[in-house]
Amino acid sequence: MEKKHIAIIGLGYVGLPLAAIFSKKYPTIGYDIDKEKVDAINKGFDPTAELGNKQLQGALNDGFVTTTELEAIVDSNVYIITVPTDIHEDKTPNLNPLKKASEAIGIILKQGDLVIYESTTYPGCTEEICVPILESTSGLKFNVDFTVGYSPERINPGDKERNVTNIIKVTSGSTEQAGLEVNALYKSVITAGTYLAPSIKVAEAAKAIENAQRDVNISFMNELAVIFDKLDIDTGDVLAAAGTKWNFLPFKPGLVGGHCISVDPYYLAHKAQEVGHNSLVILSGRRINEGMGLHVASSIVKLMQQKELPLTSKALILGITFKENTGDTRNSGVVHVYKELKEFGLHVEVYDPLADAYQVNKEYGIELIPHLNLNDYKVILIAVAHDDFKDLQIKTAPNKVVYDLKGILPRTDVDKRL
């Protein structure tokens, strides 16, 4: 078998850790169009915070390099595409990064090369959208001159226990031999092992439903939270009682954000609609979860009215990342709460020691405050359960509202939990 020379296309939170593990066994080069990111990586700085600078430096010592020059990766024979797949304003799939990456690889694609996609998408996308681009750009014939694989990423941003090497990797190929080749490649670096799916479509579908299932389960919890709020019942108390049954699933209500769970269900719904099916459950779950920002903001306003606090009061939101203990703010549900509170007339400030202040301002137009003085606020919303927040001295008072969205404070110290 020809020695593998691997090129990773896209050096974000998926591509960079993947490149680091492959560089331990194979000549590996990273390609990204972001020059600032590439320069930082080559200097030993991890802009994703998924690897850490020490592990990145180890990969660089193993010979890993990154580049913005397409010509620099032309000698590779395995191209792994890990670019992001987002959605448009109308909630339809934004495949532009995937298409552009396919075009770029098509320019340098050679006979015998293998192209593997990791980007999350809908069943059929790889072979119906990406492969024709590879063929037309390269002039080569699919499954004759080159083959394709699909191995969906399963990275959990910020999770230092479950990383790329100890999560089982689903693999697939466009031919039986390609599937075996893709599986063997990943099996050589993934300690948790691999699962070879029977087709690329199956692997694509498996990834799509992983996140859609979680989204739907959380949406059920969120709908319960809305109902129990109207019934003046604490949702946490109900879930604790129900959880004593062995087969009750331990999901909790909350804001759903991030690059996966809040996006991927739309990909599956899009493909379903394309083949004549209207996804009732998937899309209803999305509607519920997207409405939780307004629900939280409205609950806070009701508490303010009960305490006769003016709607022009100063409010603090603790946390803007989409989940705890990470700096990742992509599609953060906290932003919706921020906007709704502003609409009600509150003067809202946001503090998050883990988020990149420049990126937050660039993406959302929100300026994070650099320092914290809890006495400045009449309203405090604990939106993210960062460890940094768990020791803060926060307590409700007759002239103060404390809303603990994540349930990290003692019940007696807050006015309401989600």
Secondary structure as GFF3:
##gff-version 3
##sequence-region A 1 418
A	DSSP	beta_strand	6	9	.	.	.	ID=ss1
A	DSSP	alpha_helix	15	22	.	.	.	ID=ss2
A	DSSP	beta_strand	28	31	.	.	.	ID=ss3
A	DSSP	alpha_helix	35	42	.	.	.	ID=ss4
A	DSSP	alpha_helix	53	61	.	.	.	ID=ss5
A	DSSP	beta_strand	65	67	.	.	.	ID=ss6
A	DSSP	three_ten_helix	70	73	.	.	.	ID=ss7
A	DSSP	beta_strand	78	81	.	.	.	ID=ss8
A	DSSP	beta_strand	86	87	.	.	.	ID=ss9
A	DSSP	beta_strand	93	94	.	.	.	ID=ss10
A	DSSP	alpha_helix	96	108	.	.	.	ID=ss11
A	DSSP	beta_strand	114	117	.	.	.	ID=ss12
A	DSSP	alpha_helix	125	125	.	.	.	ID=ss13
A	DSSP	pi_helix	126	130	.	.	.	ID=ss14
A	DSSP	alpha_helix	131	138	.	.	.	ID=ss15
A	DSSP	beta_strand	147	150	.	.	.	ID=ss16
A	DSSP	three_ten_helix	164	166	.	.	.	ID=ss17
A	DSSP	beta_strand	169	171	.	.	.	ID=ss18
A	DSSP	alpha_helix	176	187	.	.	.	ID=ss19
A	DSSP	beta_strand	194	196	.	.	.	ID=ss20
A	DSSP	alpha_helix	200	230	.	.	.	ID=ss21
A	DSSP	alpha_helix	235	242	.	.	.	ID=ss22
A	DSSP	alpha_helix	264	274	.	.	.	ID=ss23
A	DSSP	alpha_helix	280	290	.	.	.	ID=ss24
A	DSSP	alpha_helix	292	306	.	.	.	ID=ss25
A	DSSP	beta_strand	314	318	.	.	.	ID=ss26
A	DSSP	alpha_helix	334	344	.	.	.	ID=ss27
A	DSSP	beta_strand	347	351	.	.	.	ID=ss28
A	DSSP	alpha_helix	357	364	.	.	.	ID=ss29
A	DSSP	three_ten_helix	374	376	.	.	.	ID=ss30
A	DSSP	beta_strand	379	382	.	.	.	ID=ss31
A	DSSP	three_ten_helix	387	389	.	.	.	ID=ss32
A	DSSP	beta_strand	401	404	.	.	.	ID=ss33
A	DSSP	three_ten_helix	411	413	.	.	.	ID=ss34
A	DSSP	beta_strand	416	417	.	.	.	ID=ss35
###
